[in-house]
Amino acid sequence: MLYSVFFASGAAALIYQSGWQRILTLHAGMDLYSVTTVIAAFMAGLGLGNLLGGGLADRVDARASVLLYALMELFVGAFGALSVQVLQYLYPRLSSLISTTPRQFAFHFALLLIPTTMMGTTLPLLARGIVARSAEIAPSVGRLYGVNTLGAAVGAFAMAGPWILGRLGLQGAIGIAAGLNVAAGLLALRLATIRNSAAAPAKSPSGGDDSPGDASHLKSGFAVWATIYGLTGFAALGLEVAWFRLLNVVGRSTTYTFSRLLFVYLVGLGLGSLLGGRLARRLTRPARTFLLLQAAIGLAALVGPLLVTAYFEHAGGKRRVFPRDVLAPLVVLLPPTVLMGVCFPIMNRVVSNRLDTLGRRTGALLCANTLGCVLGTLATGFFFLRVYGTAATLRLLAGVLCALAAAALLAEGGRVVGRVVGLAGGFGVLAWLLPTGVAFWAPLHGAPPKQMTTREDGSCVLGLFEERPQFFGLYISGMRQNAVPFDDFHVRLGAVPALIHPAPRRALVIGLGMGSTPHGLAVDPRVEHATCVEICAGELALLDSLYRKGMRELEPLISSPRLDYRFEDGRKYLLDSAERFDLVITDTLLPLSPFSGSLYSREFYQLVSSRLRVNGMFAQWVPSRRILETAASVFPFVFVIEDPASPASTRFLVASNRPIKLDRNALLERNRGVDRSTLPAETRRELEEFLARAIATQVVGRDFAPNELNTDLFPRDEFSSW
């Protein structure tokens, strides 16, 4: 029953992590740096809880340990029930304290400290409550860790589709997690009051020797092994970040991609831990086995990406759905994560051979590993990916694990040189075969390397694919977004709102893409200054590379003193900025894109409204009727601008807090007076024709009730999309 309870607890914890991360990024931003600090702060709290829970478990008997576990679950459930209100409404009032990344991490850590610390105490407490004999330490702890991780996988699966989020939103999903915690706590409380869960602490058969398993020949104590386990955590989480970036491109990122990948990752860890629990008791040299497993993980970390890139290189432009969405995550994630899961019970076998130190050592091991995971997440997110790129990061972290195994073999002495050379040779061959840079990314986009330019930054993988001579498509995380020379729609989205406004002196554009929207805006000389906020810093570098190759229409984007670029989260920029604008234009992603709902929600439109000057206007693409009505619930004056000769998908809205004056003759006259010399002749002609035939319709009807519109906590269009 307690294993079942811990399974439910794992599911709840993962739902919390996903939900809280989503809520926090609404205020902190959704760039990789902000997301990384949220994840790291969450894990740091777990690590502290592991340490505290381990010390507490060794001071009480088994029944009291289960009782404490039950209370922790109930406390976490109570916090979970209130967490949406705390995070969504308290955060904005305190967010002014955040100005740097270290402050952001500290703020998120303090905000999540109580619940994550309580979560972290649960495994050491429950381990002390279940384990009755020293010989059962490794198998029982392995089973506990395994079932909890498999529960977390179920939690990830719950967040991996519209079946829960699409029906209940974030608040409903977190409410389910709180219910799981409360149910788990009540059941554990009942079990603690009706039976002894385990025997009282006893001396180990070894007479109290604290030496770690068979590690005496390595002359290493517990602190050394905890450090080693922390180093493996560093590599494991760094690899996870790099794997997920690779698979995000392969699967063409959507709202649910991360949760689906996390599901596979956690299934591997959970199954591996259950397997390791069965193996640990039979091993005669667990320390050596643990270190050799690190080499296997390091080699497997390279084999999966190598197979995936080789497959897509062979398939060419045929990006089949099954291998991309199902087989690729299994090939990349499952083998190494199963091996990672096997390692935890084996490490417990190495360092834990006494019941009276079971809690402290289990907690300390988990704390060391979690601390390593935090550092690995931060180092990979902030440094390795940006400086070295994904492929080189995979090589580096796999090399760290292989080096651990090689060091262990050398420490044994004897005839091990051949094994070390074999290990080094195997790693060297795989590292050499794994391509880097454009050779790594081009096959995943179905493009020949000679026709593609790639950029990686902290938040995005970008690809510029020359689809035909002098025509370049932009890919962001594997999805095609825009092209240059400019498409007509995005030029309209920038130019037409500026022409409608009587005096558009200062403007803000959220989203650069290939520059169509800010370019359309910039042809109006009345715009004295425009700020373009883009989360993917590499986009401007790609545009600059095309400009240097002779694409002269990009000159206003590269050299105009009227354009100012900021590379950060656009919503966060609006939150932090005190500036007011005559025009705000969002050139945003499809509603199915991750976090896109934060730019289509009622709260976002309220934020935009508060940043507009008198007579200020807001413009945005209209991908759905719900998005249109959500904007109309905030702005009293909303018009849909569309071309009767174009598809409905090219509609955009213009909204304001004041009446909007639409005069076709005035628009045509203003258009003739602007400097459009940098636009191709065909684009100039198309814009003139569009202004002559465009239809503007004021939004008056209502297809959705107020509680059916998009909100921050329930972006219905995003959560209902696959």
C-alpha positions in Angstrom: 0.0 0.0 0.0 2.8 2.4 0.8 4.4 1.7 -2.6 1.0 2.6 -4.2 0.9 5.8 -2.1 4.4 6.8 -3.2 3.4 6.2 -6.9 0.5 8.7 -6.5 2.9 11.1 -4.8 5.3 11.0 -7.8 2.4 11.7 -10.2 1.4 14.8 -8.1 5.0 16.1 -7.9 5.4 16.1 -11.7 2.1 17.8 -12.2 3.1 20.5 -9.8 6.5 21.0 -11.4 4.9 21.4 -14.9 2.1 23.6 -13.7 4.2 25.8 -11.4 6.8 26.2 -14.1 4.1 27.4 -16.5 2.7 29.9 -14.0 6.1 31.3 -13.0 7.2 31.8 -16.6 4.2 34.0 -17.2 5.9 36.5 -14.9 9.6 35.6 -15.2 9.6 35.0 -19.0 9.7 31.8 -21.1 13.3 32.1 -22.4 15.6 29.2 -21.5 17.3 31.2 -18.8 14.1 31.9 -16.9 12.8 28.3 -17.4 16.2 27.0 -16.3 16.2 29.0 -13.0 12.6 27.8 -12.2 13.6 24.1 -12.7 16.9 24.6 -10.8 15.1 26.3 -7.9 12.5 23.5 -7.8 15.2 20.8 -7.7 17.3 22.7 -5.1 14.3 22.6 -2.7 14.0 18.8 -3.3 17.7 18.4 -2.5 17.4 20.3 0.8 14.4 18.2 1.7 16.3 15.0 0.9 19.0 16.1 3.4 16.5 17.2 6.1 14.3 14.1 5.7 17.2 11.8 5.9 18.4 13.2 9.2 14.9 13.2 10.6 14.2 9.6 9.6 17.2 8.3 11.6 15.9 9.9 14.8 12.5 8.1 14.9 11.3 4.6 14.6 9.6 3.1 11.5 6.0 3.9 12.5 6.8 7.5 13.3 8.7 7.8 10.0 5.6 6.7 8.1 3.5 9.1 10.2 5.9 12.0 9.3 5.7 11.0 5.7 1.9 11.2 5.8 2.0 14.6 7.4 4.4 15.8 4.7 2.0 14.6 2.0 -0.9 16.4 3.6 1.1 19.6 3.9 2.1 19.5 0.2 -1.5 18.8 -0.7 -2.6 21.8 1.3 0.0 24.1 -0.3 -0.9 22.7 -3.8 -4.5 23.6 -3.3 -3.5 27.2 -2.6 -0.5 27.4 -4.9 -2.2 28.8 -8.0 -3.4 31.9 -6.0 0.0 32.2 -4.3 2.0 32.0 -7.5 -0.3 33.8 -9.9 -1.3 36.7 -7.7 1.5 37.1 -5.2 4.4 36.8 -7.7 3.6 40.0 -9.6 3.7 42.0 -6.4 7.1 40.8 -5.5 8.7 40.4 -9.0 10.3 43.9 -8.8 12.9 42.3 -6.5 14.2 40.3 -9.5 16.8 42.1 -11.7 19.5 39.5 -12.2 19.7 35.8 -12.9 21.1 35.0 -9.4 18.3 37.0 -7.8 15.8 35.2 -10.0 17.0 31.8 -8.9 17.0 32.9 -5.2 13.5 34.3 -5.5 12.1 31.2 -7.1 13.9 29.0 -4.6 12.4 31.0 -1.7 8.9 30.9 -3.3 9.0 27.2 -3.8 11.1 26.3 -0.7 8.3 25.0 1.6 6.6 22.6 -0.8 9.7 21.3 -2.5 11.5 20.7 0.8 8.5 18.7 2.0 8.5 16.7 -1.2 12.2 16.0 -0.8 11.8 14.5 2.7 9.4 11.8 1.6 11.8 9.2 0.1 14.2 9.0 3.1 11.2 8.9 5.5 9.4 6.2 3.6 12.6 4.2 3.1 13.0 4.1 6.9 9.4 3.1 7.3 9.6 0.2 4.9 13.1 -1.3 5.3 13.2 -3.9 8.1 16.6 -5.5 7.5 20.0 -4.3 6.3 20.0 -6.7 3.4 16.8 -5.1 2.1 18.2 -1.5 1.9 19.2 -1.5 -1.8 16.2 -3.5 -3.1 13.6 -1.6 -1.1 15.0 1.8 -1.8 15.3 0.9 -5.5 11.7 -0.1 -5.6 10.6 3.1 -3.8 12.5 5.3 -6.2 11.3 3.2 -9.1 7.6 3.4 -8.3 7.8 7.1 -7.4 9.5 7.8 -10.7 7.0 5.8 -12.7 4.3 7.8 -10.9 6.0 10.9 -12.1 6.0 9.5 -15.6 2.2 9.1 -15.3 2.1 12.7 -14.1 4.1 13.7 -17.2 1.7 11.7 -19.4 -1.3 13.5 -17.8 0.3 16.8 -18.9 1.2 15.5 -22.4 -2.1 16.0 -24.1 -5.4 17.9 -24.0 -7.2 15.3 -22.0 -6.6 17.2 -18.7 -5.2 20.6 -19.6 -7.6 21.0 -22.5 -10.6 20.4 -20.2 -9.5 21.8 -16.8 -6.6 24.1 -17.4 -3.7 24.7 -15.1 -5.8 25.2 -12.0 -7.7 22.0 -12.5 -4.6 20.0 -13.2 -2.9 21.3 -10.0 -6.1 20.6 -8.1 -5.9 17.0 -9.2 -2.3 16.8 -7.9 -3.4 18.3 -4.6 -6.1 15.7 -4.3 -3.5 12.9 -5.0 -1.3 14.3 -2.2 -4.2 14.5 0.3 -5.4 11.0 -0.6 -1.8 9.6 -0.3 -1.3 11.4 3.1 -4.6 10.1 4.5 -3.9 6.5 3.5 -0.4 6.6 4.8 -1.7 8.1 8.1 -4.1 5.2 8.4 -1.4 2.7 7.7 0.9 4.3 10.3 -1.8 4.0 13.0 -2.8 0.4 12.4 0.4 -1.5 12.1 4.2 -1.4 12.6 5.7 -0.7 9.2 9.1 -2.1 10.0 11.3 -3.3 12.8 13.1 -0.9 15.1 16.6 0.2 14.1 19.2 -2.6 14.6 22.9 -2.9 14.4 24.1 -4.1 11.0 25.7 -7.5 10.8 28.9 -5.8 10.1 29.1 -4.6 13.7 28.6 -0.9 12.7 31.3 -0.7 10.0 30.5 2.4 7.9 32.8 1.4 5.1 31.0 1.7 1.7 30.3 -1.8 0.4 33.2 -3.1 -1.6 34.7 0.3 -2.0 37.5 -0.3 0.4 39.9 -1.2 -2.3 39.3 2.3 -3.8 40.0 3.8 -0.4 37.0 6.0 -0.7 34.6 7.1 2.0 30.9 8.1 1.9 31.8 11.7 1.1 33.7 10.7 -2.0 30.9 8.5 -3.2 28.3 11.2 -2.6 30.5 13.6 -4.7 30.8 11.0 -7.5 27.0 10.6 -7.4 26.6 14.4 -7.6 28.9 14.4 -10.6 26.8 11.8 -12.4 23.7 13.9 -11.6 25.5 16.9 -13.2 26.0 14.9 -16.4 22.6 13.3 -16.4 20.6 16.6 -16.3 23.0 18.2 -18.7 22.4 15.4 -21.1 18.6 15.7 -20.5 18.7 19.3 -21.6 20.7 18.5 -24.7 18.6 15.5 -25.6 15.4 17.4 -25.2 16.7 20.2 -27.5 17.6 17.6 -30.2 14.2 15.9 -29.9 12.3 19.2 -29.8 13.6 19.9 -33.3 13.0 16.3 -34.5 9.4 16.4 -33.2 8.7 20.0 -34.2 7.9 21.5 -30.9 4.3 21.9 -29.7 2.8 22.6 -26.3 2.9 18.9 -25.3 6.3 17.9 -26.7 8.2 18.5 -23.5 5.8 16.4 -21.4 5.9 13.6 -23.9 9.7 13.5 -23.8 9.7 13.7 -20.0 7.3 10.8 -19.9 9.8 8.6 -21.8 12.7 9.8 -19.8 11.0 9.0 -16.5 9.7 5.6 -17.6 13.3 4.7 -18.3 14.5 5.9 -14.9 11.7 4.1 -13.1 12.1 0.8 -14.9 15.9 1.0 -14.4 15.5 1.6 -10.7 13.2 -1.4 -10.3 15.7 -3.5 -12.3 18.6 -2.2 -10.2 16.8 -3.1 -7.0 16.7 -6.7 -8.1 20.3 -6.7 -9.3 21.9 -4.8 -6.3 21.6 -7.7 -3.8 23.4 -10.1 -6.2 26.4 -8.0 -7.0 29.7 -8.9 -5.4 31.4 -5.7 -6.5 28.7 -3.0 -6.7 31.1 0.0 -6.6 32.9 -1.3 -9.7 29.6 -2.1 -11.4 28.3 1.4 -10.7 31.3 3.1 -12.2 31.3 0.9 -15.3 27.6 1.7 -15.8 28.6 5.4 -16.1 30.7 4.4 -19.2 27.7 2.6 -20.6 25.5 5.7 -20.0 28.1 7.9 -21.7 28.3 5.7 -24.8 24.5 5.3 -25.0 24.2 9.1 -24.7 25.9 9.4 -28.1 24.5 6.3 -29.8 20.9 7.5 -29.8 21.5 10.9 -31.3 23.9 9.3 -33.8 21.3 6.8 -35.0 18.6 9.6 -35.3 20.8 11.9 -37.3 21.9 9.0 -39.5 18.3 8.0 -40.1 17.2 11.5 -41.2 20.3 11.9 -43.3 19.4 8.7 -45.1 15.7 9.7 -45.3 16.5 13.1 -46.8 13.5 15.4 -46.8 11.1 12.6 -45.9 10.3 13.4 -42.3 8.0 10.5 -41.5 5.7 11.0 -38.5 6.2 7.7 -36.7 10.0 7.8 -36.4 9.9 11.5 -35.6 7.3 11.5 -32.8 7.6 8.0 -31.3 10.7 6.1 -32.3 13.3 9.0 -32.0 12.5 9.6 -28.3 12.6 5.9 -27.5 16.0 5.5 -29.3 17.6 8.6 -27.7 16.2 8.5 -24.2 15.3 4.9 -23.2 18.6 3.1 -23.2 20.6 5.7 -21.2 17.8 6.5 -18.7 17.3 2.8 -17.9 21.0 2.6 -17.1 20.7 5.7 -15.0 17.9 4.2 -13.0 19.8 1.0 -12.3 22.6 3.1 -10.7 20.6 4.5 -7.7 19.9 1.2 -5.8 23.4 0.0 -6.7 24.9 3.2 -5.2 22.7 2.6 -2.1 24.2 -0.9 -1.9 27.7 0.7 -2.0 27.2 3.2 0.8 24.3 2.0 3.0 24.7 -1.2 5.0 23.2 -0.1 8.3 19.6 0.7 9.3 20.6 3.3 11.8 22.2 5.4 9.0 19.7 4.5 6.3 17.9 7.8 6.3 20.9 10.1 6.5 22.8 8.2 3.7 19.8 7.9 1.4 19.0 11.6 1.9 22.6 12.7 1.5 23.0 10.7 -1.7 19.8 12.2 -3.1 20.8 15.6 -2.0 24.3 15.3 -3.7 22.7 14.0 -6.9 20.1 16.7 -6.9 22.7 19.4 -6.3 24.6 18.0 -9.3 21.4 18.0 -11.3 20.9 21.7 -10.4 24.4 22.6 -11.5 24.2 20.5 -14.6 20.9 22.2 -15.6 22.4 25.7 -15.0 25.7 25.0 -16.7 24.1 23.4 -19.8 21.3 26.0 -20.2 23.5 29.1 -19.5 26.8 28.1 -21.0 27.4 24.7 -22.8 24.6 25.0 -25.3 25.3 28.7 -26.1 29.0 28.3 -26.4 29.5 24.8 -27.7 26.2 23.8 -29.2 24.1 20.6 -28.7 26.3 18.0 -30.3 29.5 19.2 -28.6 27.6 19.3 -25.3 26.6 15.7 -25.7 30.2 14.8 -26.4 31.5 16.7 -23.4 29.0 15.2 -20.8 29.3 11.7 -22.2 33.1 12.1 -21.9 32.8 13.0 -18.2 30.9 9.8 -17.5 33.4 7.7 -19.5 36.3 9.4 -17.7 34.7 8.3 -14.3 34.7 4.7 -15.5 38.2 4.9 -16.8 39.5 6.3 -13.5 37.8 3.5 -11.6 39.5 0.9 -13.8 42.9 2.5 -13.4 42.4 2.7 -9.6 42.0 -1.1 -9.5 45.5 -1.7 -10.8 46.3 -4.9 -12.6 45.7 -5.6 -16.2 43.2 -2.9 -17.0 45.1 -0.8 -19.6 43.5 -2.7 -22.5 40.0 -2.1 -21.1 40.7 1.6 -20.6 42.0 1.8 -24.2 38.9 0.0 -25.5 36.6 2.4 -23.6 38.5 5.4 -24.9 38.5 4.0 -28.4 34.7 3.4 -28.3 34.0 6.9 -27.0 36.4 8.4 -29.6 34.7 6.6 -32.5 31.2 7.7 -31.4 32.3 11.2 -30.8 34.0 11.4 -34.2 30.9 9.9 -36.0 28.5 12.3 -34.3 28.3 15.4 -36.6 28.3 19.0 -35.2 27.0 22.3 -36.3 25.1 22.5 -39.6 26.0 18.8 -40.4 24.1 17.8 -37.2 21.0 20.0 -37.6 20.5 20.0 -41.4 19.4 16.4 -41.8 16.9 16.9 -38.9 15.3 19.7 -41.0 15.3 17.6 -44.2 17.9 19.9 -45.8 21.3 19.4 -47.4 24.0 20.9 -45.2 25.2 23.1 -48.2 21.7 24.8 -48.3 21.3 25.5 -44.6 22.8 27.9 -42.1 22.1 27.2 -38.4 22.4 29.2 -35.1 21.9 28.1 -31.5 21.4 30.4 -28.6 20.2 30.0 -25.1 16.5 29.6 -26.1 16.3 28.4 -29.7 17.7 26.3 -32.5 17.4 28.3 -35.8 17.8 27.1 -39.3 17.9 29.1 -42.5 17.1 26.8 -45.4 17.6 28.0 -49.0 14.5 26.3 -50.4 15.1 27.7 -53.9 17.7 30.2 -55.2 17.6 33.4 -53.1 14.5 32.3 -51.2 15.2 31.3 -47.6 12.8 29.7 -45.1 13.3 30.2 -41.4 12.9 27.2 -39.0 12.6 27.6 -35.3 12.9 24.4 -33.2 12.2 22.4 -36.4 9.0 24.3 -37.5 9.0 26.6 -40.5 7.9 30.0 -39.5 8.6 32.6 -42.1 10.7 33.4 -45.2 12.7 36.1 -47.0 12.1 37.8 -49.4 9.2 38.9 -47.3 5.8 37.4 -47.5 2.9 39.8 -48.1 0.9 39.0 -44.9 3.7 39.9 -42.4 4.5 43.1 -44.3 0.8 44.1 -44.0 0.8 43.3 -40.3 3.5 45.9 -39.8 2.6 48.5 -42.4 -1.2 48.7 -42.2 -1.6 49.5 -38.4 1.0 52.2 -38.8 -0.9 53.7 -41.7 -4.1 53.6 -39.8 -2.6 55.5 -36.8 -2.7 59.3 -37.1 0.8 59.7 -35.6 2.7 56.5 -34.8 5.9 57.9 -33.3 6.9 55.1 -31.0 6.2 51.4 -31.6 6.9 48.0 -30.2 7.0 44.8 -32.2 7.1 41.4 -30.3 8.6 38.9 -32.7 11.3 39.4 -35.3 11.1 36.3 -37.5 12.6 37.1 -40.8 12.0 40.8 -40.3 8.8 41.2 -42.4 6.7 42.9 -39.7 9.3 45.4 -38.4 10.3 46.1 -42.0 6.7 46.9 -42.9 6.4 49.1 -39.9 9.7 50.9 -40.7 8.7 52.0 -44.2 6.5 54.7 -42.5 8.8 57.6 -41.7 6.4 58.9 -39.1 7.6 56.0 -36.8 10.5 57.7 -35.1 11.6 54.7 -33.0 10.6 51.1 -32.9 11.7 48.4 -30.4 11.7 44.8 -31.6 11.7 42.2 -28.9 12.7 38.7 -29.9 13.4 35.7 -27.7 15.7 34.0 -30.3 18.8 36.1 -30.5 20.2 34.2 -33.5 17.5 35.5 -35.9 19.2 38.9 -36.3 22.5 37.1 -37.0 20.9 35.1 -39.7 19.4 38.2 -41.3 22.8 39.9 -41.1 24.4 37.0 -42.9 21.9 37.3 -45.7 22.5 41.1 -45.9 26.2 40.6 -46.2 25.6 38.2 -49.0 23.8 41.0 -51.0 20.1 40.9 -50.0 19.8 44.7 -49.9 16.1 44.8 -48.9 17.3 43.8 -45.4 19.2 47.1 -45.0 16.5 48.9 -42.9 16.5 46.0 -40.4 20.3 45.9 -40.1 21.3 49.6 -40.2 18.3 51.7 -39.4 18.9 53.9 -36.3 15.1 53.9 -35.7 15.1 50.1 -34.9 16.2 48.9 -31.5 16.5 45.2 -30.8 16.0 43.5 -27.4 16.6 39.7 -27.1 14.3 38.5 -24.3 10.8 37.4 -23.6 8.3 39.9 -25.1 5.7 39.7 -22.4 8.4 40.1 -19.7 9.7 43.2 -21.5 6.2 44.7 -21.4 5.9 43.8 -17.7 9.2 45.5 -16.8 9.0 48.5 -19.2 7.5 51.8 -18.0 7.4 53.1 -21.6 4.1 53.8 -23.4 3.7 53.1 -27.1 1.6 54.4 -30.0 1.7 50.9 -31.6 2.1 47.5 -30.2 2.3 44.7 -32.8 2.8 41.0 -31.9 4.0 38.8 -34.7 3.6 35.6 -32.7 3.6 31.8 -33.2 0.8 29.3 -33.9 -1.4 28.6 -30.9 0.0 25.1 -30.7 3.5 26.4 -30.0 4.8 26.1 -26.4 3.8 29.0 -24.2 2.1 30.8 -27.1 -1.0 31.2 -24.9 0.7 33.8 -22.8 0.5 36.1 -25.8 -3.1 35.3 -26.6 -4.6 35.6 -23.1 -7.0 38.1 -21.6 -4.3 39.1 -19.1 -1.8 39.8 -21.9 -4.3 42.0 -23.7 -4.9 43.9 -20.4 -1.1 44.4 -20.1 -0.9 45.7 -23.6 -3.8 48.1 -23.0 -2.0 49.5 -20.0 1.1 50.3 -22.1 -0.7 52.2 -24.9 -0.6 55.9 -25.2 -3.8 57.9 -25.9 -5.1 56.8 -29.3 -2.6 53.9 -29.1 -3.3 50.8 -31.1 -2.6 47.1 -30.9 -2.4 44.7 -33.9 -2.1 40.9 -34.0 -2.7 38.0 -36.3 -6.1 36.3 -35.6 -5.6 32.5 -35.7 -9.0 31.8 -34.1 -12.4 33.3 -33.3 -11.7 32.7 -29.6 -8.5 34.8 -29.7 -10.4 37.6 -31.5 -13.1 37.7 -28.8 -10.6 37.5 -26.0 -9.0 40.7 -27.3 -12.4 42.2 -27.7 -13.2 41.5 -24.1 -10.4 43.9 -23.1 -10.4 46.5 -25.9 -13.7 48.4 -26.6 -12.8 49.0 -30.2 -11.6 46.0 -32.3 -11.6 45.6 -36.1 -10.7 42.6 -38.2 -8.8 43.5 -41.3 -9.0 40.9 -44.1 -8.6 40.5 -47.8 -11.6 38.9 -49.5 -9.2 37.5 -52.1 -6.9 35.9 -49.5 -7.5 32.9 -47.1 -9.1 33.6 -43.7 -5.8 32.6 -42.0 -4.3 36.0 -43.1 -6.7 38.1 -41.0 -5.4 40.4 -38.4 -7.0 42.6 -35.8 -6.5 46.3 -34.9 -7.6 47.2 -31.4 -7.7 50.4 -29.3 -9.1 51.9 -26.2 -10.3 54.9 -28.3 -12.4 54.9 -31.5 -10.5 53.9 -34.6 -10.9 56.0 -37.7 -10.7 54.0 -40.9 -10.6 56.0 -44.1 -9.5 54.1 -47.2 -8.6 57.2 -49.1 -6.5 58.5 -46.2 -4.7 55.1 -46.0 -4.0 55.1 -49.7 -2.7 58.6 -49.6 -0.4 57.9 -46.6 0.8 54.8 -48.3 1.9 56.8 -51.4 3.8 59.2 -49.2 5.9 56.7 -47.3 9.4 55.5 -48.3 8.9 52.0 -49.7 12.1 52.0 -51.8 13.5 49.0 -49.8 10.5 46.9 -50.6 10.5 44.8 -53.7 8.3 46.2 -56.5 5.9 43.2 -56.3 5.5 43.8 -52.5 4.8 47.5 -53.0 2.2 46.7 -55.6 0.6 44.1 -53.5 0.4 46.4 -50.5 -1.3 49.1 -52.6 -3.8 46.6 -53.9 -4.5 45.2 -50.5 -5.3 48.7 -49.1 -7.7 49.2 -52.1 -9.7 46.0 -51.5 -9.3 45.3 -47.8 -12.4 44.9 -45.6 -12.5 46.1 -42.0 -15.2 44.6 -39.8 -15.9 45.7 -36.2 -16.2 42.8 -33.7 -19.7 42.9 -32.2 -20.9 39.3 -32.0 -20.0 36.8 -29.2 -19.6 33.1 -29.8 -17.9 32.4 -26.5 -19.0 33.1 -22.9 -16.6 35.1 -20.7 -15.5 31.9 -18.9 -14.6 30.3 -22.3 -12.1 32.9 -23.4 -8.3 32.4 -23.3 -6.7 33.2 -19.9 -3.2 32.8 -18.5 -4.3 29.8 -16.4 -6.4 28.3 -19.2 -5.2 29.2 -22.7 -7.9 27.1 -24.3 -6.6 27.5 -27.9 -3.1 26.3 -26.9 -4.2 23.5 -24.6 -6.8 22.1 -27.1 -4.2 22.0 -29.9 -1.9 19.1 -30.8 
